[in-house]
Amino acid sequence: MIPFTKPIIGQEEIEAVKRVLESGMLAEGNVSRELEKLYAEYTGTKFATVTSNGTTALSTALEAMDIQPGDEVITSPFTFIASANSIAMVGAIPVFVDIKPDSYNIDPDLIEDAITDKTRAIMPVHIFGMPADMKHIMDIADSHDLQVIEDACQAHGAEVDGKKVGALGHVATFSFYATKNMMTGEGGMITTDNEELYDEILMVKNHGRGKQGGYSHFRIGYNNRMMDLVSAIGIEQIKRLPEAVKKRRSIAQEYDDFFAEFESIKPQVEVEGLKSSYHLYVPRLYSDKMNRDEIVTALRNEGVGSRAVYALPCHKQDTYLNIQKWRWSKFVDYPDYSALTLPVSEEIGLRHFDIPVHPLLTNEDKEHIKQAFNKILG
Ligand SMILES: Cc1ncc(COP(=O)(O)O)c(C=O)c1O
């Protein structure tokens, strides 16, 4: 089976971890500071700080932005559930706004209608590495005085008009989960240009300690730190990232060209100015011959790793259908998510599937994948 992803772990990563082990200093410290510096440089942001994972990056950022219980945060329903859950974790209300059928990202034209006097922030998700329409979203945010938190957990290295994601909203978050374009097993990063917010983020992620550390505490905070042991892997991974993104983009281009011949397959569309980092390559199926689940099974039978990751968009997950069970429901009026219909997300949920796009794919792998489609749909 050609796996849907394959991490690149070389001798460099092994040596880097060994050095930290030998130093005896495993927790967050100088190695993490080095990774933060490299990450801020890479994204073109003033400040970056590591977190234990992408979910804690999101919840830390939301809490540092002073998103309060009962506040509304607009986001996409077509995402990994951590985007929405991070909003619910701080007691805020995820307000799901439908997506565009070609980018699978939040539809800015629908955002304005979802804004109420409780709306505090917008959380666009750059899904599968494809940047959301940030120019439009920032304009809306500016005109309503809203904060924008980019969920860039899947989009390391993606760009809008030559600017990296992570530098486009007021704050942004990344995941270094084992399958991501840049990975450390578990891990995360927050980027921002706002020094005041950065200072607050440092306190939220580290028990309310100030920058000077030690045992003076200034607010309730958590332990959302990342270990130097894993940051060491991150330093080696960020060196590989530009080349890995280039490779992913060239494979995606090859697939786009190949699928141009297929009436029934429509790839995710990269409009002018956007550069996806192709964390995943996710086309959708429009066929009379078979449905999406059948093509996933057929691809797997042909040895091609394929999945349908968001067959159930967030508002259709039991988590949100049973939101009254969540602890904050005692204090916060959540909407009845079961009454919510978001037709585009639901339809893309039924049509999308992924195929391998990772940089370790060989020419033989790509040929094998193309032959599988010729056999299944030809
Ligand atoms: C869009 C999105 N947001 C948030 C997260 C959460 O990141 P983590 O798994 O590192 O907590 C992920 C991880 O898959 C993600 O894909």
The ligand as a Tripos MOL2 file, in Angstrom:
@<TRIPOS>MOLECULE
LIG
   16    16     1     0     0
SMALL
NO_CHARGES

@<TRIPOS>ATOM
      1 C1         -6.9760   22.1480   10.9640 C.3       1 LIG1
      2 C2         -6.4070   21.6340   12.2500 C.ar      1 LIG1
      3 N1         -6.5360   22.3600   13.3570 N.ar      1 LIG1
      4 C3         -6.0160   21.9460   14.5320 C.ar      1 LIG1
      5 C4         -5.3330   20.7570   14.6470 C.ar      1 LIG1
      6 C5         -4.8340   20.3150   15.9700 C.3       1 LIG1
      7 O1         -3.4650   20.0430   15.9920 O.3       1 LIG1
      8 P1         -2.8810   18.9220   16.9700 P.3       1 LIG1
      9 O2         -3.3050   17.5880   16.4630 O.co2     1 LIG1
     10 O3         -1.3970   19.1270   16.8880 O.co2     1 LIG1
     11 O4         -3.4100   19.1990   18.3270 O.co2     1 LIG1
     12 C6         -5.1600   19.9700   13.5110 C.ar      1 LIG1
     13 C7         -4.4280   18.6980   13.5830 C.2       1 LIG1
     14 O5         -4.6050   17.7880   12.8260 O.2       1 LIG1
     15 C8         -5.7170   20.4130   12.2800 C.ar      1 LIG1
     16 O6         -5.6000   19.6640   11.1720 O.3       1 LIG1
@<TRIPOS>BOND
     1     1     2 1
     2     2     3 ar
     3     2    15 ar
     4     3     4 ar
     5     4     5 ar
     6     5     6 1
     7     5    12 ar
     8     6     7 1
     9     7     8 1
    10     8     9 2
    11     8    10 1
    12     8    11 1
    13    12    13 1
    14    12    15 ar
    15    13    14 2
    16    15    16 1
@<TRIPOS>SUBSTRUCTURE
     1 LIG1         1 GROUP 0 **** ****
